[in-house]
Amino acid sequence: DETEALLLSCMDFRFIDKTERYMAGRGLRDKYDHLILAGASLGALTEKYPAWNQTFWEHLDIAIQLHRIRKVLVMDHRDCGVYKVFLGEHFAQAPAKEKMAHTSKLKQLGKLIKEKYPRLEVELLLMSLDGKAEVIS
């Protein structure tokens, strides 16, 4: 079996339906594997919980083996509690600084994915509270 992509997103209940709608709007309904880690990119990178890093890479390996995915989408979101807890700063009060923090982690994870799997396409996204996702490049 093949599918289009693996999506890594956050566990935040406020974004579950919005994420589903976003993916469906892209024509990806039932065409992606979904991995959820608190903090999304930060969860996959944090030294606080090394098992989360391992979980991300093992799931990515399985998605490649079982479903021959061609793309990884990493979707962070604004007002993320994990960013606040892990990085010790409530970024939502400063949207530009918040975007910089997410951009930094998203790009770091994207680079690691490309190094390990050069053939995979990687897309980095930041979703706002209204469900709109902006591409981070």
C-alpha positions in Angstrom: 0.0 0.0 0.0 1.1 3.5 -0.7 0.1 6.9 0.7 1.2 10.4 -0.1 2.7 11.6 3.2 3.4 11.4 6.9 2.0 14.3 8.9 3.6 15.2 12.2 1.4 17.5 14.3 0.8 18.4 17.9 -1.6 16.8 20.3 -3.4 20.0 21.1 -7.2 19.3 21.1 -7.9 22.7 19.6 -6.2 21.7 16.3 -7.3 18.2 15.7 -10.4 19.1 13.6 -8.6 22.1 12.0 -5.7 19.8 11.0 -8.1 17.3 9.5 -9.9 20.0 7.5 -6.6 21.4 6.3 -5.4 18.1 5.1 -8.7 17.3 3.4 -8.6 20.8 1.8 -5.3 19.8 0.2 -6.9 16.6 -1.2 -5.1 14.4 1.3 -8.0 12.9 3.1 -7.2 9.2 3.8 -3.8 9.7 2.0 -1.5 10.3 4.9 -0.2 8.7 8.0 -0.6 10.8 11.1 1.9 11.0 13.9 1.1 13.2 16.9 3.8 14.4 19.4 3.2 17.2 21.8 4.9 20.2 20.3 5.2 18.6 16.9 8.7 19.7 15.7 9.8 20.5 19.2 8.6 17.2 20.4 10.6 15.4 17.8 13.7 17.3 18.7 13.5 17.8 22.5 16.3 16.5 24.7 13.7 16.4 27.6 12.1 13.3 26.2 14.6 11.4 24.1 12.1 8.6 23.5 9.9 11.1 21.6 12.8 11.6 19.2 13.2 7.9 18.7 9.4 7.5 18.3 9.4 10.1 15.5 12.2 8.4 13.5 10.8 4.9 14.0 7.4 6.0 12.8 8.9 7.7 9.8 10.9 4.6 9.0 7.7 2.5 9.2 5.8 4.9 7.1 8.5 4.7 4.4 8.6 0.9 4.6 4.9 0.1 4.8 3.3 3.0 2.8 6.2 4.3 0.7 5.5 7.9 1.6 7.0 10.6 -0.6 6.6 13.6 1.7 6.8 14.6 5.3 4.6 17.5 6.5 5.6 18.9 9.9 2.8 21.1 11.3 3.4 23.3 14.4 0.8 25.7 15.6 0.6 29.0 17.3 -0.1 29.3 21.1 1.6 26.0 21.7 1.8 25.1 25.4 4.8 22.8 24.8 6.8 25.6 23.4 5.9 27.6 26.5 6.8 24.8 29.0 10.0 23.5 27.2 11.4 26.9 26.2 10.2 28.8 29.2 8.6 31.6 27.3 5.0 32.4 26.4 5.5 33.2 22.7 1.9 33.9 21.9 2.3 37.3 23.4 4.8 38.2 20.7 3.7 36.7 17.3 6.9 37.6 15.4 9.1 36.0 18.1 6.8 33.0 18.2 7.1 32.5 14.5 10.9 32.7 14.8 10.9 30.0 17.5 8.7 27.7 15.4 10.7 28.4 12.2 13.9 27.5 14.0 12.6 24.1 15.2 10.8 23.3 12.0 13.9 24.0 9.9 16.1 22.1 12.2 13.8 19.0 12.0 13.4 19.5 8.2 17.1 19.5 7.7 17.6 16.3 9.7 14.8 14.6 7.7 16.4 15.6 4.4 19.9 14.5 5.6 18.6 11.0 6.5 16.1 10.7 3.6 17.2 13.0 0.7 14.5 11.7 -1.6 11.6 12.7 0.7 10.0 16.1 0.2 9.6 18.0 3.4 7.0 20.7 4.0 7.1 22.9 7.1 3.8 24.5 8.3 2.7 26.8 11.1 -1.1 26.8 11.8 -2.8 29.7 13.4 -5.7 29.5 15.8 -8.2 30.1 12.9 -6.9 26.9 11.2 -5.0 28.7 8.4 -1.5 27.2 7.8 1.4 29.1 6.5 4.3 27.5 4.8 7.6 28.1 6.5 10.6 28.2 4.1 
